[in-house]
Amino acid sequence: MYMQNQCTGGQCSTGMTRGCEGNMGACGMGQCASGYGYKTEKDKMTELMETVKCAKESLLKEKIKARLEARIGKKLDKIADVAVEMLMNKWKMKHEKYEMKEAMMEKMEDIMSEGKKD
């Protein structure tokens, strides 16, 4: 029985790296896309059917996204706004903390250098 070459970490089970597409594994195939491993029309049809299934799943995801957007999009926008605001405030506080630390270090260095002059 003939088995198709599998892609693992971007490398075909034959040891060849050319033609392996790692992202095909996301659709459940994970086979070499360059033609390595195809010996029959049945193999080609099997891959085509997997591609169709993958496209159907992708389309379903898009339709679900559209319905979620219609029903709760405004609430998700508000959540996203607050999340972005939180991140921006975190960055601002981190920058202010850094500036305050630098000012305190300069002050400390000034005090320490005064003792050396005496």
BELPE-V243101 format. One record per pair of residues at least 4 apart in sequence whose C-alpha atoms are under 7 Angstrom apart, sorted by the first residue. I is the first residue (numbers start at 1). GAP is how many residues later the second one is. Records with the same first field share a line. If there is no record, write none. Layout:
# BELPE-V243101
I: GAP  GAP
This chain:
# BELPE-V243101
4: 27  33  34
5: 7  8  9  26  27  32
6: 6  7  24  25  26
7: 4  5  6  13  15  23  24  25
8: 4
9: 13
10: 7  10  11  12
11: 4  5  6  9
12: 4  5  8  20
19: 13  14  15
20: 12  13  14
21: 11  12
22: 8
24: 4  5  6
25: 4  5
27: 27
29: 21
32: 4
38: 5  6
39: 4
40: 4
41: 4
42: 4
43: 4
44: 4
45: 4
46: 4
47: 4
48: 4
49: 4
50: 4
51: 4
52: 4
53: 4
54: 4
55: 4
56: 4
57: 4
58: 4
59: 4
60: 4
61: 4
62: 4
63: 4
64: 4
65: 4
66: 4
67: 4
68: 4  5
69: 4
72: 4
73: 4
74: 4
75: 4
76: 4
77: 4
78: 4
79: 4
80: 4
81: 4
82: 4
83: 4
84: 4
85: 4
86: 4
87: 4
88: 4
89: 4
90: 4
91: 4
92: 4
93: 4
94: 4
95: 4
96: 4
97: 4
98: 4
99: 4
100: 4
101: 4
102: 4
103: 4
104: 4
105: 4
106: 4
107: 4
108: 4
109: 4
110: 4
113: 4
